[in-house]
Amino acid sequence: MKNVKEGDTVYIVYEARSEDGETVYYKNDEENPLELVVGEGRFFPVIENELKNMKIGDVKKITLEPKDAFGPHMDDLVIDVPKNVLQSDVELNVGSRIKINTPSGKTFYGTVIELKEETLTIDLNHPLAGKKLVFTITLVDVKEEEQKNTT
């Protein structure tokens, strides 16, 4: 059985939990493995790097620091917004996830963290920003990088 190397397509089953192990944030199974090319940078780079030299059936537990996952929680991404700029047909509660379309055409997502009479406070950080994540990765299949034709 060969070891995974950069450029190989791998299929993994993974579970991402909180640092204390109490909360499962993401989970898939062998029916729906995640397919990724090692080294492409489409998944967490630390995990892609840890996949190198694994063999089918290997299991690894990897702890990602916030900087390697969804980044640190940034206070400047917590903003107050006048209620009247949001759609009035949406019922807002603390914890609601909302979509914000800007005049320039950009879209942001945020979490309502406080409701006031005229404004609401929205956290635009990813919900897992500032958190350590513990991944358990199982390598279920590998498709080796195809050799490039040099003719």
C-alpha positions as CSV (number, residue, x, y, z in Angstrom):
1,M,0.0,0.0,0.0
2,K,1.5,3.4,-1.1
3,N,1.7,6.5,1.0
4,V,-0.2,9.6,0.1
5,K,1.9,12.3,-1.6
6,E,1.2,15.8,-2.8
7,G,-1.0,15.8,-5.9
8,D,-2.9,12.6,-5.0
9,T,-6.6,12.7,-4.8
10,V,-7.8,11.4,-1.5
11,Y,-11.1,10.4,0.0
12,I,-11.5,11.1,3.7
13,V,-14.1,10.6,6.4
14,Y,-13.7,13.3,9.1
15,E,-15.3,14.6,12.2
16,A,-14.5,18.1,13.6
17,R,-15.2,18.6,17.3
18,S,-14.8,21.4,19.8
19,E,-11.6,21.4,21.8
20,D,-13.5,19.8,24.8
21,G,-15.0,17.1,22.5
22,E,-18.5,18.0,23.5
23,T,-19.7,19.6,20.2
24,V,-19.5,18.0,16.7
25,Y,-19.3,20.8,14.1
26,Y,-18.9,18.8,11.0
27,K,-19.1,15.1,10.2
28,N,-19.3,12.9,7.1
29,D,-19.3,9.2,6.6
30,E,-18.0,6.6,4.1
31,E,-21.1,7.0,2.0
32,N,-20.1,10.6,1.4
33,P,-16.3,11.0,1.8
34,L,-14.7,14.3,1.2
35,E,-12.6,14.3,-2.0
36,L,-9.6,16.6,-2.2
37,V,-6.3,16.9,-4.0
38,V,-3.5,17.0,-1.5
39,G,-1.6,20.3,-1.8
40,E,-4.3,22.2,-3.7
41,G,-5.2,24.3,-0.7
42,R,-8.9,23.7,-0.9
43,F,-9.1,22.3,2.6
44,F,-7.2,23.3,5.7
45,P,-3.5,23.3,4.7
46,V,-2.5,21.8,8.1
47,I,-4.8,18.8,7.4
48,E,-3.7,18.5,3.8
49,N,-0.1,18.3,5.0
50,E,-0.9,15.7,7.7
51,L,-2.5,13.5,5.0
52,K,0.9,13.1,3.3
53,N,2.4,9.6,4.1
54,M,-0.9,8.2,5.3
55,K,-2.1,4.9,4.0
56,I,-5.7,3.7,3.4
57,G,-7.3,2.9,6.7
58,D,-5.0,5.2,8.7
59,V,-6.6,7.4,11.3
60,K,-5.2,10.7,12.6
61,K,-6.3,13.1,15.3
62,I,-5.3,16.7,14.4
63,T,-5.9,19.8,16.5
64,L,-6.2,23.0,14.5
65,E,-5.4,26.3,16.3
66,P,-7.8,29.2,15.3
67,K,-5.2,30.7,12.9
68,D,-5.1,27.4,11.0
69,A,-8.9,27.0,11.0
70,F,-11.3,29.9,10.7
71,G,-9.0,32.6,12.0
72,P,-9.1,34.6,15.2
73,H,-12.2,36.3,16.4
74,M,-11.9,40.0,15.3
75,D,-13.7,42.6,17.3
76,D,-13.8,45.0,14.4
77,L,-16.2,42.5,12.6
78,V,-18.8,43.1,15.3
79,I,-21.0,46.0,14.0
80,D,-24.1,47.9,15.0
81,V,-26.7,48.1,12.1
82,P,-29.9,50.2,12.1
83,K,-32.8,47.8,12.0
84,N,-34.5,49.8,9.2
85,V,-31.8,48.8,6.7
86,L,-32.8,45.1,6.9
87,Q,-35.8,43.4,5.4
88,S,-38.8,44.0,7.6
89,D,-40.4,40.6,7.0
90,V,-37.5,38.8,8.7
91,E,-38.0,38.0,12.4
92,L,-34.7,38.6,14.1
93,N,-33.6,37.0,17.3
94,V,-30.3,36.7,19.1
95,G,-28.4,33.8,17.4
96,S,-30.2,34.4,14.0
97,R,-27.9,34.0,11.0
98,I,-28.5,36.8,8.5
99,K,-27.4,37.6,4.9
100,I,-26.4,41.2,4.2
101,N,-26.3,42.4,0.6
102,T,-24.2,45.6,0.2
103,P,-24.9,48.3,-2.4
104,S,-21.6,47.2,-4.1
105,G,-23.0,43.7,-4.7
106,K,-21.0,42.0,-2.0
107,T,-22.8,39.5,0.4
108,F,-21.8,39.0,4.0
109,Y,-23.2,36.6,6.6
110,G,-23.5,37.4,10.2
111,T,-24.9,36.3,13.5
112,V,-27.2,38.6,15.5
113,I,-25.7,38.9,19.0
114,E,-27.7,41.7,20.5
115,L,-31.1,43.4,19.8
116,K,-31.7,47.0,20.7
117,E,-34.7,49.3,20.1
118,E,-33.3,50.9,16.9
119,T,-30.2,48.8,16.1
120,L,-28.9,45.3,16.2
121,T,-25.4,44.1,16.8
122,I,-24.1,41.6,14.2
123,D,-21.0,39.5,14.4
124,L,-19.6,39.0,10.9
125,N,-16.9,36.6,12.0
126,H,-17.3,33.0,11.0
127,P,-19.2,31.2,13.8
128,L,-16.0,29.1,14.5
129,A,-13.6,32.0,14.5
130,G,-11.3,32.0,17.5
131,K,-12.0,28.3,18.3
132,K,-9.7,25.3,18.3
133,L,-11.0,22.4,16.2
134,V,-10.1,18.8,16.8
135,F,-10.4,16.7,13.6
136,T,-10.4,12.9,13.4
137,I,-9.5,12.0,9.8
138,T,-9.7,8.5,8.3
139,L,-8.2,7.9,4.9
140,V,-10.6,5.7,2.9
141,D,-9.2,5.8,-0.6
142,V,-6.4,7.3,-2.7
143,K,-6.1,8.0,-6.4
144,E,-2.5,8.6,-7.2
145,E,-1.5,11.7,-9.2
146,E,-1.4,10.8,-12.9
147,Q,2.0,11.2,-14.5
148,K,2.1,14.1,-16.9
149,N,2.8,13.2,-20.5
150,T,6.1,14.8,-21.5
151,T,6.0,14.3,-25.2
